[in-house]
Amino acid sequence: MDTLARATAADGAIRCMAAVTTNTVAEAAKRHGVSHTVTAALGRTLTGALLLGAGLKELDRLTVQIVCDGPLGGITAEANARGEVRGYVRNPEADAPLNAQDKFDVRGIVGEGMLYVTHESGYDIGLYREPYRGSVPLVSGEIGEDFAYYLAKSEQIPSAVMLGVLMRARETGEALVEAAGGLIVQVMPGADSKMVAAVESSVERTPHITKLIREGARPVDMLRAALGDVPFEMLEECPVGFACSCSYKRAQSLISSIDPTELESMLREDKGAAMTCHFCNETYRIDESSLAGILETVNAVKR
Ligand code: ZN
């Protein structure tokens, strides 16, 4: 099971979040049938959304959107207070050869663009408040550095962000996610400069997080590795995972909002309807008799 931990150090002047998301990223990759490079890009974004969403209140949700001009076309990830995350990319098959460092060329499929982070609250129960939205241009395209830039520029919190997805190629060509996770260390206003220097030098020496995770590290071990000798206090550790709020019932209610003449032609020509959820790629099939029933109800309401 994947987990996320939140901790503080230096009397709250340092805030940190760490997550192991191997299963979350594997589930997303499987559902969307994405290329290796897209798995890395989507996995980093899903993990970043979970980390940014750590400590969200009930009914809050956080959406990360990367709008970009590379072959990937764009990434959307949404996290909530229950540690659930879902997301998708525009072009799942986008791919690129390994880069000069022999790594997946995430920057190569992302290209240039913008990173948007939206905080919303109460959406699911209709208590909709004005969302808060921050944005920055992509400075790297490797995603981790882009999250760090967003936090520094838009939220004015200097942050070290590490996001990683480690994969092994399988003979079938499908990616096998061996380890995925992330870590954010933030310096809050008023932090003691000696403490900041100690944390910075420790964070710099942190081994690659996917290496730690592959060796079995849990979020607490990642925090220990990043903070070195600096003592920290764990605030919370909770399960996280890929989950979507779509359902057959929601698909039905979406279908019933379609114009009746269009529903009639769907019934006549397709003998039913199918809806695919962008976020999780689940397809809901409404068969002929259910669609006829929906049409009847829609027409009855209209009359
Ligand atoms: Zn869904």
Boltz pocket constraint, residues with backbone or C-beta under 6 A from the ligand:
constraints:
  - pocket:
      binder: B
      contacts: [[A, 244], [A, 245], [A, 246], [A, 247], [A, 277], [A, 278], [A, 279], [A, 280], [A, 281], [A, 282]]
      max_distance: 6.0
